[in-house]
Amino acid sequence: MPGGIDRRRALTLLGGAGVAGLAAACGRVEESEPAERLFDSEVRIGLLVPGTGGYKPIGDDMINGFNRYLSTSGSRLGGHPAVIVVVDEGDTPDSALAGLEELLGDGVHAVAGVASSAAMLPISERIGEELVPLVGANASPSSLQGTPYIWRTSFVNHEPGLALGRHLATEVDGPVAVIAQDDPMGIDAVAGFRESFAAAQASDRIAEPILTPAISQPARDHFRVPLQQIRAMDPAAVFACYAGTAAVEFVRQHAAAGLDPARLTGPAHLTEVAGVAALGTDAVGIRTSANYAPELRSAANRSFSSDYRRQFDDPPTIYSVAAYDAAAVLDKAISLGDGVLDPQQINVNLSRVGLIDSPRGRWQFNQGRTPTQKWYLREVGFDGPVVANIVVRELGTLG
């Protein structure tokens, strides 16, 4: 089989935008400078991403980001023809583990992807048993830092709250409401947020967090009661952590409750899917902390962002950039194997990849196997006629 996407699984599991992205990548490959050495042996990479459920938009973006990198490398990684086997992560830890077992049974040399932090915890144990490296492109529980076979090209879950909290602790004069889904992503984000307020000796301004059930596709009244509680507080700001379809629904219900979007803040997940942009003025004014925005003014990002939009007809997101970088670090690590394809050697070589010239800016893995990188404050506003996340200022470097 020639190198490229294993469409046998991709077309079965990933519909909509994911399939369109795969078809675009397979139909038009942009040639780049050839690798120093080319090999005939195929490298098999498992891409474990949501193809169903409330995190499917995140999975689509990760597929597109990984494909974008393959479009620049002639569908090779480390000089080898790349066969990308796409399997549905699903909506639960159990479905993610089943998907991982399918990939391991397929003999992949490495795995990338994973959207759900709740799924990443059991997945990490299985990865450790099989000694196959996993490069996570979203899920990053704080408790997994330094796990030998787990690398993350996204960020540690507490960092968005930490970065944003440092800003709000000095900018907001009044009570701050906190609401998040009750899972590792939400709990970690809230912990980082509270840590930053404690460092600023402003803990008394944060209300007791409201944790809602972790449902990836919430009903139209799912947030009604907690939003009533928040409205009664009349807070100066609200910190909220939701992702995927749940983020869209939260923003919609927040606006319907008569709450001001200009007081709403959170990690990038809150405004990072196309559905939030479609909400228009309901989202305008929301501020988020992020490690990426499409209009960052580096040469690497200008090229990436314009090529991504042309290939997929959508702006890139934090998820697509993390997946693009997952492909980049695998490319470097596999090339260091000098033609030898061995999962344990790839894992060792991931510690040797050095600086990555990413669309988000140059970064490298720290001792916890996550990026040391810049953070930005973004605000949803109009970029011409389009609703977009616009960078307001830098929030410093974390990691």
Steps between C-alpha positions, in 0.01 A plus 500: 500500500644846417574749774220729611172488686347155554165612356345159565453609861498875454199503271311258721556682826531868421222678315433861412792739518740220593437310180518817292837578654629151431385511141667837449825376646499183296403679182761775505846444648739790491857397432771625731874457519574125516623350825871443529436127476193326359394148593260249350375360832171648621453662839155439647357774722172457685283810522254458787250788477125550556299418191169500687352681800543850634876513443473415131579863394828468692573170326434655160747780575766253614456295182540815292808616690675165461409493131631854456843385614491196269423739213834669564703180537394302193296269730821381663614502862870461573556414134255207511166483316246578773188287542262678737242267654207705632282352775207657684574600860128522563340678791614296803822362652380148414453583132841669493665193651326280243633725224850482645485120507406501132801717419739289706366188328576668168867526592536877502840643585351798687163652588387865480183689584264448799253778586361391837705545817280242674599250229870592512541369855415132427658524154833597656506180705444284192760693302750440780436126482553484123796744491359683198536881512192719497517864394189666641354787296251626760431303819762578762407426863734661752561163664667357187806726486816297455328170407770318295305418181259797499593824323267798448521768231210695655541621860441382855134544596564744785702743285209684328348583839839599638575732207156662501482527879822699514335758276156509661636520855635845418236616249170403663380687809216292635380143552584232243265206438653168398319224309646191329416147405581242767781313328883519496498783243262720697644420843858567386405829330324622814799399712735707283262795512475487879877461533558825314252691717663357812840620377349847456350480852155534344345163589218672687365632167438152355163339571479130578526314166184357346576160341245366253472138378744423219262452208650558156163571335294683765130571465362847432426554872809326639653820640176674602533455878873579535460805275218620724741468793763702314251769403401535866867557591528792253872424456754734343623204293416136434766233442356203308662184365315300234609355166354380171122489470464570874685831455259609227201410712640675808562824310151483348333446838722763666372758251140379532523551877567868439863485613758731342748320268755773577518360854549142383851354497659157482753271334520510119265199477209734577514678162708262290241322287316628195166480679600774743594734215159428348340640817610846385434775753422246773873424503644847432698625798585160648866488605709184505856393570666305220834379372400582142291731282482493118623859457831463689757690295777247447615376160422142601145589598425721201590211271321238711184703554453596135574147375269349761212728403554421134510124562210471748298821454515572875740687730746288699439441871704402803404140421617506139829668598564243774437217251720670238777518760438138604578401141805730503653348813431148375667592171812615683506207744457240225771662288742463791450122477696492172257260336431282804131493596469403865244652741740510793768670292247753373412575861865556590545722196202716596718630782757609240285697254602840642332821387185477289436791261124496551223730375449594867869600532813302579469257789660190644400220737568564868576232759129428532488418127277798418590826320662802654309770310346848494143570601267766362186683608242489219164671462219396267433787261440584137791456259326675214167316462631186675475423872847394615730463801717814491823519701493783756833446675756243613448330836854371546671163462402181681644152503 
